[in-house]
Amino acid sequence: MAAKLHPYVVFLPTEKKDKILSAIFGSKAGVDILRFALKQGIYQKDLVKKLNYSNKTVIEILTKNVSG
């Protein structure tokens, strides 16, 4: 059974945006990967190459964010 998804727009205070997003996604790595993916498209090899995170970290973050 597929879960229903509801898109939301959340306005964040500029000075606390990174802290709030890190709390939502579990780490700064999650936020960096999300930002890069939104700009470039999600290609694992590019994420590992462009960001300063290991392949293991990228896979864990993507798996966590995709599986909900």
HTML snippet that shows the backbone in 3Dmol.js (N, CA, C, O; Angstrom):
<script src="https://3Dmol.org/build/3Dmol-min.js"></script>
<div id="view" style="width:600px;height:400px;position:relative"></div>
<script>
const pdb = `
ATOM      1  N   MET A   1       0.844  -1.171   0.000  1.00  0.00           N
ATOM      2  CA  MET A   1       0.000   0.000   0.000  1.00  0.00           C
ATOM      3  C   MET A   1       0.895   1.242   0.000  1.00  0.00           C
ATOM      4  O   MET A   1       1.770   1.381   0.855  1.00  0.00           O
ATOM      5  N   ALA A   2       0.677   2.127  -0.945  1.00  0.00           N
ATOM      6  CA  ALA A   2       1.481   3.340  -1.056  1.00  0.00           C
ATOM      7  C   ALA A   2       0.952   4.425  -0.120  1.00  0.00           C
ATOM      8  O   ALA A   2      -0.256   4.631   0.000  1.00  0.00           O
ATOM      9  N   ALA A   3       1.867   5.099   0.527  1.00  0.00           N
ATOM     10  CA  ALA A   3       1.486   6.200   1.415  1.00  0.00           C
ATOM     11  C   ALA A   3       1.162   7.432   0.585  1.00  0.00           C
ATOM     12  O   ALA A   3       1.802   7.688  -0.434  1.00  0.00           O
ATOM     13  N   LYS A   4       0.175   8.188   1.021  1.00  0.00           N
ATOM     14  CA  LYS A   4      -0.149   9.433   0.344  1.00  0.00           C
ATOM     15  C   LYS A   4       0.847  10.497   0.767  1.00  0.00           C
ATOM     16  O   LYS A   4       1.155  10.635   1.951  1.00  0.00           O
ATOM     17  N   LEU A   5       1.346  11.240  -0.194  1.00  0.00           N
ATOM     18  CA  LEU A   5       2.289  12.307   0.085  1.00  0.00           C
ATOM     19  C   LEU A   5       1.595  13.648  -0.083  1.00  0.00           C
ATOM     20  O   LEU A   5       0.788  13.834  -0.994  1.00  0.00           O
ATOM     21  N   HIS A   6       1.913  14.565   0.792  1.00  0.00           N
ATOM     22  CA  HIS A   6       1.334  15.900   0.749  1.00  0.00           C
ATOM     23  C   HIS A   6       2.455  16.926   0.670  1.00  0.00           C
ATOM     24  O   HIS A   6       3.208  17.087   1.630  1.00  0.00           O
ATOM     25  N   PRO A   7       2.580  17.626  -0.460  1.00  0.00           N
ATOM     26  CA  PRO A   7       3.652  18.630  -0.578  1.00  0.00           C
ATOM     27  C   PRO A   7       3.344  19.844   0.288  1.00  0.00           C
ATOM     28  O   PRO A   7       2.192  20.256   0.425  1.00  0.00           O
ATOM     29  N   TYR A   8       4.385  20.396   0.859  1.00  0.00           N
ATOM     30  CA  TYR A   8       4.247  21.578   1.707  1.00  0.00           C
ATOM     31  C   TYR A   8       5.297  22.611   1.331  1.00  0.00           C
ATOM     32  O   TYR A   8       6.392  22.267   0.887  1.00  0.00           O
ATOM     33  N   VAL A   9       4.959  23.856   1.510  1.00  0.00           N
ATOM     34  CA  VAL A   9       5.925  24.943   1.419  1.00  0.00           C
ATOM     35  C   VAL A   9       6.109  25.453   2.833  1.00  0.00           C
ATOM     36  O   VAL A   9       5.145  25.830   3.501  1.00  0.00           O
ATOM     37  N   VAL A  10       7.357  25.462   3.286  1.00  0.00           N
ATOM     38  CA  VAL A  10       7.647  25.902   4.640  1.00  0.00           C
ATOM     39  C   VAL A  10       8.577  27.110   4.554  1.00  0.00           C
ATOM     40  O   VAL A  10       9.657  27.036   3.970  1.00  0.00           O
ATOM     41  N   PHE A  11       8.143  28.215   5.140  1.00  0.00           N
ATOM     42  CA  PHE A  11       8.969  29.410   5.176  1.00  0.00           C
ATOM     43  C   PHE A  11       9.824  29.368   6.431  1.00  0.00           C
ATOM     44  O   PHE A  11       9.308  29.233   7.540  1.00  0.00           O
ATOM     45  N   LEU A  12      11.135  29.483   6.251  1.00  0.00           N
ATOM     46  CA  LEU A  12      12.074  29.381   7.363  1.00  0.00           C
ATOM     47  C   LEU A  12      12.790  30.706   7.563  1.00  0.00           C
ATOM     48  O   LEU A  12      13.086  31.406   6.595  1.00  0.00           O
ATOM     49  N   PRO A  13      13.069  31.052   8.808  1.00  0.00           N
ATOM     50  CA  PRO A  13      13.862  32.260   9.041  1.00  0.00           C
ATOM     51  C   PRO A  13      15.271  32.062   8.483  1.00  0.00           C
ATOM     52  O   PRO A  13      15.899  31.032   8.727  1.00  0.00           O
ATOM     53  N   THR A  14      15.757  33.032   7.747  1.00  0.00           N
ATOM     54  CA  THR A  14      17.049  32.922   7.066  1.00  0.00           C
ATOM     55  C   THR A  14      18.180  32.537   8.000  1.00  0.00           C
ATOM     56  O   THR A  14      19.005  31.689   7.662  1.00  0.00           O
ATOM     57  N   GLU A  15      18.224  33.155   9.173  1.00  0.00           N
ATOM     58  CA  GLU A  15      19.343  32.911  10.085  1.00  0.00           C
ATOM     59  C   GLU A  15      19.316  31.521  10.717  1.00  0.00           C
ATOM     60  O   GLU A  15      20.339  31.075  11.237  1.00  0.00           O
ATOM     61  N   LYS A  16      18.184  30.825  10.689  1.00  0.00           N
ATOM     62  CA  LYS A  16      18.104  29.491  11.303  1.00  0.00           C
ATOM     63  C   LYS A  16      17.797  28.383  10.288  1.00  0.00           C
ATOM     64  O   LYS A  16      17.581  27.231  10.664  1.00  0.00           O
ATOM     65  N   LYS A  17      17.780  28.739   9.014  1.00  0.00           N
ATOM     66  CA  LYS A  17      17.397  27.795   7.967  1.00  0.00           C
ATOM     67  C   LYS A  17      18.242  26.517   7.989  1.00  0.00           C
ATOM     68  O   LYS A  17      17.695  25.414   7.993  1.00  0.00           O
ATOM     69  N   ASP A  18      19.570  26.660   8.005  1.00  0.00           N
ATOM     70  CA  ASP A  18      20.444  25.484   7.974  1.00  0.00           C
ATOM     71  C   ASP A  18      20.262  24.607   9.208  1.00  0.00           C
ATOM     72  O   ASP A  18      20.267  23.380   9.100  1.00  0.00           O
ATOM     73  N   LYS A  19      20.102  25.213  10.363  1.00  0.00           N
ATOM     74  CA  LYS A  19      19.916  24.453  11.597  1.00  0.00           C
ATOM     75  C   LYS A  19      18.602  23.664  11.558  1.00  0.00           C
ATOM     76  O   LYS A  19      18.561  22.501  11.958  1.00  0.00           O
ATOM     77  N   ILE A  20      17.545  24.293  11.082  1.00  0.00           N
ATOM     78  CA  ILE A  20      16.237  23.629  11.003  1.00  0.00           C
ATOM     79  C   ILE A  20      16.272  22.492   9.987  1.00  0.00           C
ATOM     80  O   ILE A  20      15.788  21.395  10.263  1.00  0.00           O
ATOM     81  N   LEU A  21      16.845  22.753   8.810  1.00  0.00           N
ATOM     82  CA  LEU A  21      16.926  21.710   7.782  1.00  0.00           C
ATOM     83  C   LEU A  21      17.805  20.544   8.238  1.00  0.00           C
ATOM     84  O   LEU A  21      17.499  19.389   7.943  1.00  0.00           O
ATOM     85  N   SER A  22      18.887  20.833   8.949  1.00  0.00           N
ATOM     86  CA  SER A  22      19.737  19.763   9.474  1.00  0.00           C
ATOM     87  C   SER A  22      18.975  18.901  10.467  1.00  0.00           C
ATOM     88  O   SER A  22      19.153  17.683  10.498  1.00  0.00           O
ATOM     89  N   ALA A  23      18.134  19.519  11.273  1.00  0.00           N
ATOM     90  CA  ALA A  23      17.313  18.759  12.224  1.00  0.00           C
ATOM     91  C   ALA A  23      16.301  17.887  11.492  1.00  0.00           C
ATOM     92  O   ALA A  23      16.065  16.747  11.892  1.00  0.00           O
ATOM     93  N   ILE A  24      15.710  18.402  10.437  1.00  0.00           N
ATOM     94  CA  ILE A  24      14.718  17.644   9.665  1.00  0.00           C
ATOM     95  C   ILE A  24      15.366  16.462   8.953  1.00  0.00           C
ATOM     96  O   ILE A  24      14.841  15.349   8.983  1.00  0.00           O
ATOM     97  N   PHE A  25      16.519  16.708   8.305  1.00  0.00           N
ATOM     98  CA  PHE A  25      17.171  15.659   7.520  1.00  0.00           C
ATOM     99  C   PHE A  25      18.209  14.873   8.297  1.00  0.00           C
ATOM    100  O   PHE A  25      18.838  13.972   7.743  1.00  0.00           O
ATOM    101  N   GLY A  26      18.400  15.190   9.551  1.00  0.00           N
ATOM    102  CA  GLY A  26      19.243  14.382  10.418  1.00  0.00           C
ATOM    103  C   GLY A  26      20.703  14.778  10.476  1.00  0.00           C
ATOM    104  O   GLY A  26      21.416  14.343  11.381  1.00  0.00           O
ATOM    105  N   SER A  27      21.176  15.598   9.531  1.00  0.00           N
ATOM    106  CA  SER A  27      22.574  16.014   9.554  1.00  0.00           C
ATOM    107  C   SER A  27      22.805  17.074   8.492  1.00  0.00           C
ATOM    108  O   SER A  27      21.965  17.306   7.622  1.00  0.00           O
ATOM    109  N   LYS A  28      23.966  17.711   8.585  1.00  0.00           N
ATOM    110  CA  LYS A  28      24.358  18.671   7.554  1.00  0.00           C
ATOM    111  C   LYS A  28      24.583  17.949   6.226  1.00  0.00           C
ATOM    112  O   LYS A  28      24.324  18.509   5.161  1.00  0.00           O
ATOM    113  N   ALA A  29      25.063  16.714   6.289  1.00  0.00           N
ATOM    114  CA  ALA A  29      25.280  15.932   5.067  1.00  0.00           C
ATOM    115  C   ALA A  29      23.979  15.767   4.299  1.00  0.00           C
ATOM    116  O   ALA A  29      23.963  15.884   3.073  1.00  0.00           O
ATOM    117  N   GLY A  30      22.896  15.498   5.002  1.00  0.00           N
ATOM    118  CA  GLY A  30      21.595  15.347   4.348  1.00  0.00           C
ATOM    119  C   GLY A  30      21.158  16.608   3.631  1.00  0.00           C
ATOM    120  O   GLY A  30      20.615  16.545   2.527  1.00  0.00           O
ATOM    121  N   VAL A  31      21.391  17.752   4.253  1.00  0.00           N
ATOM    122  CA  VAL A  31      21.038  19.046   3.655  1.00  0.00           C
ATOM    123  C   VAL A  31      21.915  19.324   2.442  1.00  0.00           C
ATOM    124  O   VAL A  31      21.412  19.758   1.406  1.00  0.00           O
ATOM    125  N   ASP A  32      23.217  19.081   2.554  1.00  0.00           N
ATOM    126  CA  ASP A  32      24.128  19.305   1.422  1.00  0.00           C
ATOM    127  C   ASP A  32      23.770  18.420   0.235  1.00  0.00           C
ATOM    128  O   ASP A  32      23.772  18.878  -0.908  1.00  0.00           O
ATOM    129  N   ILE A  33      23.466  17.173   0.500  1.00  0.00           N
ATOM    130  CA  ILE A  33      23.100  16.241  -0.569  1.00  0.00           C
ATOM    131  C   ILE A  33      21.788  16.670  -1.216  1.00  0.00           C
ATOM    132  O   ILE A  33      21.657  16.621  -2.439  1.00  0.00           O
ATOM    133  N   LEU A  34      20.828  17.086  -0.418  1.00  0.00           N
ATOM    134  CA  LEU A  34      19.559  17.561  -0.958  1.00  0.00           C
ATOM    135  C   LEU A  34      19.767  18.782  -1.849  1.00  0.00           C
ATOM    136  O   LEU A  34      19.228  18.840  -2.954  1.00  0.00           O
ATOM    137  N   ARG A  35      20.537  19.749  -1.383  1.00  0.00           N
ATOM    138  CA  ARG A  35      20.791  20.961  -2.181  1.00  0.00           C
ATOM    139  C   ARG A  35      21.470  20.614  -3.504  1.00  0.00           C
ATOM    140  O   ARG A  35      21.078  21.109  -4.560  1.00  0.00           O
ATOM    141  N   PHE A  36      22.482  19.767  -3.438  1.00  0.00           N
ATOM    142  CA  PHE A  36      23.192  19.384  -4.658  1.00  0.00           C
ATOM    143  C   PHE A  36      22.257  18.642  -5.610  1.00  0.00           C
ATOM    144  O   PHE A  36      22.252  18.905  -6.813  1.00  0.00           O
ATOM    145  N   ALA A  37      21.482  17.733  -5.081  1.00  0.00           N
ATOM    146  CA  ALA A  37      20.574  16.943  -5.912  1.00  0.00           C
ATOM    147  C   ALA A  37      19.533  17.826  -6.592  1.00  0.00           C
ATOM    148  O   ALA A  37      19.178  17.592  -7.748  1.00  0.00           O
ATOM    149  N   LEU A  38      19.047  18.829  -5.888  1.00  0.00           N
ATOM    150  CA  LEU A  38      18.059  19.729  -6.470  1.00  0.00           C
ATOM    151  C   LEU A  38      18.651  20.558  -7.603  1.00  0.00           C
ATOM    152  O   LEU A  38      17.955  20.886  -8.563  1.00  0.00           O
ATOM    153  N   LYS A  39      19.927  20.895  -7.494  1.00  0.00           N
ATOM    154  CA  LYS A  39      20.593  21.681  -8.545  1.00  0.00           C
ATOM    155  C   LYS A  39      21.000  20.830  -9.736  1.00  0.00           C
ATOM    156  O   LYS A  39      20.848  21.254 -10.882  1.00  0.00           O
ATOM    157  N   GLN A  40      21.514  19.639  -9.479  1.00  0.00           N
ATOM    158  CA  GLN A  40      22.154  18.842 -10.519  1.00  0.00           C
ATOM    159  C   GLN A  40      21.371  17.619 -10.975  1.00  0.00           C
ATOM    160  O   GLN A  40      21.613  17.119 -12.073  1.00  0.00           O
ATOM    161  N   GLY A  41      20.477  17.144 -10.199  1.00  0.00           N
ATOM    162  CA  GLY A  41      19.876  15.833 -10.447  1.00  0.00           C
ATOM    163  C   GLY A  41      20.609  14.831  -9.581  1.00  0.00           C
ATOM    164  O   GLY A  41      21.762  15.059  -9.213  1.00  0.00           O
ATOM    165  N   ILE A  42      19.977  13.748  -9.256  1.00  0.00           N
ATOM    166  CA  ILE A  42      20.578  12.802  -8.325  1.00  0.00           C
ATOM    167  C   ILE A  42      21.362  11.739  -9.086  1.00  0.00           C
ATOM    168  O   ILE A  42      20.796  10.820  -9.678  1.00  0.00           O
ATOM    169  N   TYR A  43      22.678  11.895  -9.051  1.00  0.00           N
ATOM    170  CA  TYR A  43      23.593  10.899  -9.583  1.00  0.00           C
ATOM    171  C   TYR A  43      24.599  10.617  -8.480  1.00  0.00           C
ATOM    172  O   TYR A  43      25.371  11.495  -8.094  1.00  0.00           O
ATOM    173  N   GLN A  44      24.588   9.402  -7.980  1.00  0.00           N
ATOM    174  CA  GLN A  44      25.406   9.054  -6.820  1.00  0.00           C
ATOM    175  C   GLN A  44      26.882   9.372  -7.022  1.00  0.00           C
ATOM    176  O   GLN A  44      27.516   9.944  -6.135  1.00  0.00           O
ATOM    177  N   LYS A  45      27.434   9.011  -8.169  1.00  0.00           N
ATOM    178  CA  LYS A  45      28.865   9.249  -8.387  1.00  0.00           C
ATOM    179  C   LYS A  45      29.185  10.739  -8.361  1.00  0.00           C
ATOM    180  O   LYS A  45      30.258  11.129  -7.902  1.00  0.00           O
ATOM    181  N   ASP A  46      28.267  11.581  -8.847  1.00  0.00           N
ATOM    182  CA  ASP A  46      28.479  13.017  -8.810  1.00  0.00           C
ATOM    183  C   ASP A  46      28.392  13.555  -7.385  1.00  0.00           C
ATOM    184  O   ASP A  46      29.148  14.452  -7.011  1.00  0.00           O
ATOM    185  N   LEU A  47      27.478  13.011  -6.596  1.00  0.00           N
ATOM    186  CA  LEU A  47      27.354  13.431  -5.199  1.00  0.00           C
ATOM    187  C   LEU A  47      28.653  13.163  -4.441  1.00  0.00           C
ATOM    188  O   LEU A  47      29.139  14.021  -3.705  1.00  0.00           O
ATOM    189  N   VAL A  48      29.202  11.981  -4.624  1.00  0.00           N
ATOM    190  CA  VAL A  48      30.438  11.604  -3.929  1.00  0.00           C
ATOM    191  C   VAL A  48      31.607  12.460  -4.424  1.00  0.00           C
ATOM    192  O   VAL A  48      32.455  12.884  -3.638  1.00  0.00           O
ATOM    193  N   LYS A  49      31.638  12.705  -5.724  1.00  0.00           N
ATOM    194  CA  LYS A  49      32.744  13.471  -6.311  1.00  0.00           C
ATOM    195  C   LYS A  49      32.698  14.951  -5.904  1.00  0.00           C
ATOM    196  O   LYS A  49      33.727  15.527  -5.549  1.00  0.00           O
ATOM    197  N   LYS A  50      31.524  15.560  -5.955  1.00  0.00           N
ATOM    198  CA  LYS A  50      31.405  17.004  -5.712  1.00  0.00           C
ATOM    199  C   LYS A  50      31.333  17.374  -4.230  1.00  0.00           C
ATOM    200  O   LYS A  50      31.832  18.425  -3.828  1.00  0.00           O
ATOM    201  N   LEU A  51      30.719  16.521  -3.427  1.00  0.00           N
ATOM    202  CA  LEU A  51      30.585  16.808  -2.003  1.00  0.00           C
ATOM    203  C   LEU A  51      31.670  16.078  -1.228  1.00  0.00           C
ATOM    204  O   LEU A  51      32.228  15.094  -1.713  1.00  0.00           O
ATOM    205  N   ASN A  52      31.958  16.537  -0.073  1.00  0.00           N
ATOM    206  CA  ASN A  52      33.036  15.945   0.713  1.00  0.00           C
ATOM    207  C   ASN A  52      32.488  14.891   1.683  1.00  0.00           C
ATOM    208  O   ASN A  52      32.744  14.949   2.886  1.00  0.00           O
ATOM    209  N   TYR A  53      31.731  13.926   1.141  1.00  0.00           N
ATOM    210  CA  TYR A  53      31.176  12.849   1.952  1.00  0.00           C
ATOM    211  C   TYR A  53      31.510  11.519   1.283  1.00  0.00           C
ATOM    212  O   TYR A  53      31.655  11.436   0.063  1.00  0.00           O
ATOM    213  N   SER A  54      31.629  10.485   2.107  1.00  0.00           N
ATOM    214  CA  SER A  54      31.960   9.165   1.567  1.00  0.00           C
ATOM    215  C   SER A  54      30.765   8.581   0.826  1.00  0.00           C
ATOM    216  O   SER A  54      29.626   9.010   1.008  1.00  0.00           O
ATOM    217  N   ASN A  55      31.051   7.606  -0.002  1.00  0.00           N
ATOM    218  CA  ASN A  55      30.003   6.900  -0.730  1.00  0.00           C
ATOM    219  C   ASN A  55      28.999   6.302   0.251  1.00  0.00           C
ATOM    220  O   ASN A  55      27.792   6.339   0.011  1.00  0.00           O
ATOM    221  N   LYS A  56      29.499   5.752   1.354  1.00  0.00           N
ATOM    222  CA  LYS A  56      28.641   5.147   2.375  1.00  0.00           C
ATOM    223  C   LYS A  56      27.667   6.177   2.950  1.00  0.00           C
ATOM    224  O   LYS A  56      26.482   5.883   3.107  1.00  0.00           O
ATOM    225  N   THR A  57      28.153   7.379   3.264  1.00  0.00           N
ATOM    226  CA  THR A  57      27.303   8.426   3.820  1.00  0.00           C
ATOM    227  C   THR A  57      26.240   8.836   2.809  1.00  0.00           C
ATOM    228  O   THR A  57      25.071   8.982   3.167  1.00  0.00           O
ATOM    229  N   VAL A  58      26.630   9.022   1.554  1.00  0.00           N
ATOM    230  CA  VAL A  58      25.677   9.405   0.511  1.00  0.00           C
ATOM    231  C   VAL A  58      24.586   8.355   0.371  1.00  0.00           C
ATOM    232  O   VAL A  58      23.406   8.698   0.294  1.00  0.00           O
ATOM    233  N   ILE A  59      24.959   7.086   0.336  1.00  0.00           N
ATOM    234  CA  ILE A  59      23.982   6.003   0.196  1.00  0.00           C
ATOM    235  C   ILE A  59      23.040   5.968   1.397  1.00  0.00           C
ATOM    236  O   ILE A  59      21.830   5.815   1.230  1.00  0.00           O
ATOM    237  N   GLU A  60      23.584   6.106   2.600  1.00  0.00           N
ATOM    238  CA  GLU A  60      22.752   6.093   3.804  1.00  0.00           C
ATOM    239  C   GLU A  60      21.744   7.238   3.799  1.00  0.00           C
ATOM    240  O   GLU A  60      20.572   7.036   4.118  1.00  0.00           O
ATOM    241  N   ILE A  61      22.197   8.440   3.438  1.00  0.00           N
ATOM    242  CA  ILE A  61      21.313   9.603   3.419  1.00  0.00           C
ATOM    243  C   ILE A  61      20.241   9.448   2.348  1.00  0.00           C
ATOM    244  O   ILE A  61      19.064   9.699   2.611  1.00  0.00           O
ATOM    245  N   LEU A  62      20.632   9.037   1.148  1.00  0.00           N
ATOM    246  CA  LEU A  62      19.648   8.865   0.071  1.00  0.00           C
ATOM    247  C   LEU A  62      18.643   7.783   0.427  1.00  0.00           C
ATOM    248  O   LEU A  62      17.447   7.953   0.190  1.00  0.00           O
ATOM    249  N   THR A  63      19.099   6.687   0.983  1.00  0.00           N
ATOM    250  CA  THR A  63      18.205   5.591   1.366  1.00  0.00           C
ATOM    251  C   THR A  63      17.231   6.053   2.435  1.00  0.00           C
ATOM    252  O   THR A  63      16.036   5.769   2.363  1.00  0.00           O
ATOM    253  N   LYS A  64      17.748   6.765   3.428  1.00  0.00           N
ATOM    254  CA  LYS A  64      16.910   7.262   4.509  1.00  0.00           C
ATOM    255  C   LYS A  64      15.845   8.226   3.989  1.00  0.00           C
ATOM    256  O   LYS A  64      14.684   8.148   4.390  1.00  0.00           O
ATOM    257  N   ASN A  65      16.242   9.140   3.091  1.00  0.00           N
ATOM    258  CA  ASN A  65      15.310  10.143   2.592  1.00  0.00           C
ATOM    259  C   ASN A  65      14.316   9.578   1.586  1.00  0.00           C
ATOM    260  O   ASN A  65      13.190  10.067   1.493  1.00  0.00           O
ATOM    261  N   VAL A  66      14.711   8.563   0.837  1.00  0.00           N
ATOM    262  CA  VAL A  66      13.804   7.974  -0.141  1.00  0.00           C
ATOM    263  C   VAL A  66      12.810   7.033   0.527  1.00  0.00           C
ATOM    264  O   VAL A  66      11.637   6.999   0.155  1.00  0.00           O
ATOM    265  N   SER A  67      13.275   6.271   1.511  1.00  0.00           N
ATOM    266  CA  SER A  67      12.402   5.290   2.157  1.00  0.00           C
ATOM    267  C   SER A  67      11.492   5.922   3.199  1.00  0.00           C
ATOM    268  O   SER A  67      10.581   5.265   3.704  1.00  0.00           O
ATOM    269  N   GLY A  68      11.725   7.179   3.525  1.00  0.00           N
ATOM    270  CA  GLY A  68      10.826   7.898   4.418  1.00  0.00           C
ATOM    271  C   GLY A  68      11.196   7.755   5.842  1.00  0.00           C
ATOM    272  O   GLY A  68      10.525   8.308   6.713  1.00  0.00           O
TER     273      GLY A  68
END
`;
const viewer = $3Dmol.createViewer("view");
viewer.addModel(pdb, "pdb");
viewer.setStyle({}, {cartoon: {color: "spectrum"}});
viewer.zoomTo();
viewer.render();
</script>
